Amino acid sequence: MEQRKWLNLLLVFLILSAIGATVWSYFTQCDASACPTVAEFIAEFGIWAPVVFGILYIVSSPVPFLAPVLSAIGGALFGPVRGTVYTIIVATISALVPFMLARRLGREWVESKLKGRRLDEIYQQTSGSQGFWFVLLMRAIPLLPWEMQNYVAGLTKIPVPPFILGTMLGIIPGTFSLVYLGAAVADPTPLELGIAIGLKVATALVPLVAIAIRNRRNRRKESAQ
């Protein structure tokens, strides 16, 4: 138990150190008048820009609402195709950080609050192959913010491989829409910008449509009983 406590503290220390090193590197590029944008900061690394993009994405994973911004920046820097590939890879890797933080630091607290049948039902819904479908649907229909999804998954008993596969497949539509939007904004033409905005709106409406369909089915079931 004592060894696990020290391992958890080491994990948190490493994550905080990585975030601190990234922030320090960013602010060292500021001059008296202004600081570079995140895109400019990454682009200055040349051929190493994809690596820096990945590191920045990973170390910022516990911070709320940064992932969509970084995904769009990936499109502006690398274009829609390479940007989508890079972002899917680093987003999947970055999802493991809050996932493992929740698993190592939060599960005992959750288990102490959710005892008995209720906890067993939650674990049963996310065990085996069901865990993959749970993650896939959670990613494809993002009713929760990205960071919250990772923490929620970490509090279940979903094995790591299904979590990775479900994440990688489930984020493809939303990632592509964000990356394409970033690429279109970086070099805008009326047609591409219109397509990018329309695609992003369409993917944003998916959760609302899914909720409406689910609610309608539930009402039909209730009325049929």
C-alpha positions, -999 to +999 in steps of 0.1 A: +000+000+000+028+024+009+046+016-024+015+023-044+011+056-026+046+066-036+041+055-072+009+076-074+028+106-061+056+100-086+031+099-115+016+132-104+050+148-100+061+137-135+029+151-151+033+184-133+070+186-142+062+180-179+035+207-178+059+231-160+087+224-186+063+231-214+051+264-199+087+275-192+097+267-228+068+287-241+074+318-221+112+319-228+101+327-264+082+358-253+098+392-260+090+426-244+060+431-266+042+398-269+043+360-267+039+337-297+006+319-304+005+282-296+007+275-334+037+298-338+054+282-308+050+247-323+059+257-358+092+271-347+105+236-340+105+228-377+107+191-384+102+184-347+069+203-347+048+170-348+067+158-317+062+191-299+026+191-309+022+156-294+040+165-262+019+196-257-013+177-263-003+150-239+009+172-210-022+194-213-046+164-212-058+170-176-066+206-184-103+212-194-113+224-229-078+225-244-080+194-265-105+208-291-083+239-295-051+219-300-069+196-325-078+227-346-042+239-343-031+206-356-051+212-387-037+247-391-001+234-388-002+201-407-032+202-430-064+181-428-048+147-436-016+147-416-033+168-389-060+143-385-036+114-383-013+132-358-042+143-337-059+109-335-026+093-324-017+119-297-053+124-285-055+086-279-022+086-260-031+117-241-064+102-230-044+076-210-031+103-187-064+113-170-076+077-174-046+064-154-049+092-129-085+084-122-077+047-120-048+050-096-060+079-075-098+078-077-111+043-079-109+035-042-129+066-033-155+057-059-157+021-047-162+033-011-192+054-022-207+029-047-210-003-028-230-034-035-253-040-065-250-005-080-213-008-083-215-043-097-239-031-124-215-004-134-186-027-136-207-053-155-217-027-181-180-020-189-164-054-186-150-075-215-162-066-250-189-043-235-161-020-223-151-014-259-186-004-270-190+018-239-159+038-248-167+038-286-202+053-280-189+077-254-164+090-279-187+090-309-216+107-290-197+130-267-223+139-241-195+146-217-165+169-222-133+151-234-115+152-201-145+141-182-149+111-205-113+100-197-118+103-159-151+084-161-136+056-180-107+054-156-131+048-127-145+017-144-128-017-149-124-013-187-091-028-197-066-005-213-066-021-248-104-017-254-101+018-240-074+027-266-092+010-295-126+025-286-110+059-282-091+058-315-121+047-335-147+068-317-129+102-320-123+100-358-154+120-369-151+147-343-113+150-347-115+153-385-141+181-382-120+201-358-087+195-378-105+204-410-119+236-394-084+246-382-069+240-417-097+260-433-092+289-410-055+289-415-058+293-453-094+303-458-114+301-490-152+307-489-159+271-500-136+253-477-145+275-447-182+269-454-177+231-457-156+231-425-182+250-405-210+228-418-191+197-410-184+209-374-220+218-369-231+184-382-208+165-358-219+188-329-256+180-336-250+142-334-253+140-296-286+160-297-300+138-324-289+106-305-305+119-273-337+127-291-339+092-307-331+075-274-358+095-256-384+088-283-376+050-280-379+051-243-413+069-245-425+043-270-414+015-247-431+031-217-464+037-236-463+001-249-461-013-213 
